[in-house]
């Protein structure tokens, strides 16, 4: 009995020793922390150029950053037929092994996006380090390599600054949407198409790479969120801008907050309405083999600014503005759907909605959905409500009739 207990004790002690070991541990000073990745297509070759934005720890440390004079990031690139091959090949240039657990952003070059992105996310699903919640942007009129080399004011790590910028403008302006790799994979493998926000270099990209660019109030290069890229079968086909882009986000039910400048009488875009609630319901059915897209948008907002005299203490004036707000929202939604229909790209997931609601009918049209989507009829309805007028009901500049 004593021998049995002794053996059990020895076995437990051995197990504890084995379980506390870290066979695959890596020290922090042996890793290069990647905050952003860029993927470009090599012209006339079946190869990728993959760019890695890496944190420079000595420059980001608060006690040393000011004295080193170094930029907060370093950028390395490598080419290979696979993304993983390029990742490993970067070891020829970087002194430390790349570490991807903190990767915030993937930038896809425009030429890469136009040639097709359906295959490039396979490594993200297989790797235990690469993150599926990483945000994705498409560079416009530039390659991803150039975008990742631009230093940003305020934010010490440009990739993280770009993610914040994309989330911020999506949340309060509404002409783009924040999308991650997991959502993209679902979109690419579903019945619809995907739309990805664009990023553009404004200014001199060569100056934007220099730390000296940040040592002035008016920087010579900056990165700006620009447009919504429309994809078809995994390839970038066109860009939506302005009201078309905002209308697309409206129909996708991704508007958190936005501003609409509403016409007031003869005054064009005279009243700024801050939309702080928006909900879109979509229903799709078939009539004689032609899809009908029923889109119902409900929105609420408050008036933040007026140009000219509008007496907001009068109920009928509020009703006029609500009708105008509904009209302009409806026009933006219709413009975006019409633009997507011309491209035969169902970025609104109407096909998935029909499949979910009426699976038997979907089976009869799924093979011809692109052309049927382009022929689909629209039924767009908007209910708009203005819930507040700010701290006053009448502008401080009175109308001539009111002041006499």
Secondary structure, 3 states (H helix, E strand, C coil): CHHHHHHHHHHHHHHHHHHCCCCCCCCHHHEEEEEEEEEEECCCCCCEEEEEEEECHHHHCCCCHHHHCCCCEEEEEEEECCHHHHHHHHHHCCCCEEECCCCCEEEECHHHHHHCCCCCCHHHHHCCCCCCCCEEEEEECCCHHHHHCCCCCCCCCHHHHHHHHHHHHHHHCCCCCCCEHHHHHHHHHCCCCCEEEEEEEEECHHHHCCHHHHCCCCCCEEEEEEEEEEEECCEEEEEECHHHHHHHHHHCCCCCCEEEEEEECCEEEEEEEEEEEEEEEEEEEEECCEEEEEEEEEEEEEEEEECCCCCCCCHHHHHHHHHHHHHHHHHHHHHHHHHHHHHCCCCCCHHHHHHHHCHHHHHHHHHHHHHHHHHCEEEEEEEEEEEECCCCCCCCCCCHHHHC
